Amino acid sequence: MSTTGGASAKVNVGAHLARSAALRPAFAAVVQPSGRGWRTTRYDELDERSRRIAAGLAEAGLARGDRAAVFVRPGADLVAIVYALFSIGAAPVIADPGLGRRAVARCLASVGPRALIAAPAAHALLGLSRRSLPSLALSVVVGPRWLGRKPTLAALERAPPRRAEPEPTHAEDEAAVLFTSGSTGLPKGVVYTHGTFEA
């Protein structure tokens, strides 16, 4: 997990979103398909969403050094969630759901995520493997509320936005765990630090 000792540089890659929003608030940050057209999210909108999600996740108990498995389709939701996790010092864990339920569950079990932030289909898929994921303490549904009482991303976003400054993480602190495709063997979780992303 994270280390914070020594005199290493303080860096949090999540700060780049706030900087971009300050420099070019009305510029397009994410453009994604929507029905027969396209939906554009501006930098200021994305930054505001990300800070609200960060506040909601922190209020729900997610903290610096935690890991959160994220299974969300590419688009503004995914970008806002990832930057929210960076901001609070938590690390998104990304694995290809195409690996299949058992392989994904094995991947997650190997890194012990504390949270699962995912579309309803991913919650349904991984619900069958819940016994192998005892580390999960928080589940967030991205989209319509699924069976049970899991909080939704929309509910988290009702929190007042987090302060602009992200957690003062260090260059060697864990920023994300990304799993390989598994095309040449078992998928492996590769740890990326804030310093790596900054570079």
Buried (B, 14 or more C-beta within 10 A) or exposed (E): EBEBEEEBEEBBBBBBBBEBBEEEBEEEBBEBEEEEEEEBBBBBBBBBBBBBBBBBBBEBEBEBBBBBBBBBEEBBBBBBBBBBBBBBBBBBBBBBBEBEBEBBBBBBBBBBBBBBBBBBEBBEBBBEBEEEBEBBEBBBBBBEEBEEEBBBBBBBBEBEBBEBEBBEBBBBBBBBBBBBEBEEEEBBBEEBBBBBBBE
